[in-house]
Amino acid sequence: MKIHSFGVSRVNPYNLQANKMNNQKLSHKKAVDKLEISSEAKVMQEGSSIQAERQAKIEQLKRQVENGTYTLDSKATAKGIIDYFKR
């Protein structure tokens, strides 16, 4: 049986496809990403009163721990755990 080389021989078809894809990438203009933030999102980013209250409570707890005056209410902790798992 003889095999004759017809058409494109000894050319890696994957290289041809890769070259086509590279040429397409180069021919297209680079896309410019654009981000727009709504006014509502800007207000949310500025922070809310809840964050300020939370930060104040964290600072208070830090001071109590540093001073050694922080006390843990075990009954309140147990009730919180039970309430969480009852949901």
C-alpha positions in Angstrom: 0.0 0.0 0.0 1.4 3.3 -1.0 0.5 6.6 0.7 0.9 9.7 -1.4 1.1 13.0 0.2 -1.8 15.1 -1.1 -2.8 18.5 0.0 -1.1 20.1 2.9 1.5 17.8 4.4 3.7 18.0 7.3 1.8 20.9 8.8 0.5 20.7 12.3 -3.2 21.7 12.1 -3.1 22.9 15.7 -0.4 25.4 14.8 -2.5 26.7 12.0 -5.5 27.1 14.3 -3.4 28.8 16.9 -1.9 31.2 14.4 -5.4 32.1 13.2 -6.5 32.8 16.7 -3.5 34.9 17.4 -4.1 36.9 14.2 -7.7 37.5 15.2 -6.7 38.7 18.6 -4.2 41.1 17.1 -6.7 42.4 14.5 -9.3 43.3 17.1 -9.1 46.5 19.0 -8.6 46.0 22.7 -11.8 46.3 24.7 -11.9 49.0 27.3 -13.5 47.9 30.5 -15.8 50.4 32.1 -17.3 50.5 35.6 -20.2 52.6 36.7 -21.3 52.8 40.3 -24.8 54.0 40.9 -25.6 56.7 43.4 -27.3 54.2 45.7 -24.1 52.1 45.7 -22.0 55.1 46.5 -24.2 55.9 49.5 -23.8 52.3 50.7 -20.0 52.5 50.3 -19.8 55.6 52.5 -21.0 53.5 55.5 -24.1 53.4 57.6 -24.9 54.1 61.2 -25.0 50.4 61.8 -21.3 50.2 60.9 -20.5 53.1 63.2 -22.4 51.5 66.1 -20.7 48.1 65.4 -17.3 49.8 65.4 -18.0 51.6 68.7 -19.1 48.3 70.3 -15.9 46.6 69.1 -13.8 49.3 70.5 -15.6 49.1 73.8 -15.1 45.3 74.0 -11.4 45.7 73.1 -10.9 48.2 76.0 -12.7 45.8 78.4 -10.6 42.9 77.3 -7.4 45.0 77.7 -8.4 46.2 81.1 -9.5 42.8 82.3 -13.1 43.9 83.0 -14.8 41.9 80.3 -17.2 39.4 81.7 -19.0 36.7 79.7 -22.7 36.0 80.4 -22.8 32.2 79.9 -26.7 32.1 80.1 -27.0 34.7 77.3 -24.4 32.8 75.2 -26.3 29.5 75.7 -29.6 31.1 74.9 -28.2 32.6 71.7 -26.8 29.2 70.6 -30.2 27.5 71.2 -32.1 30.3 69.4 -29.8 30.0 66.4 -30.3 26.2 66.1 -34.1 26.5 66.6 -34.4 28.5 63.4 
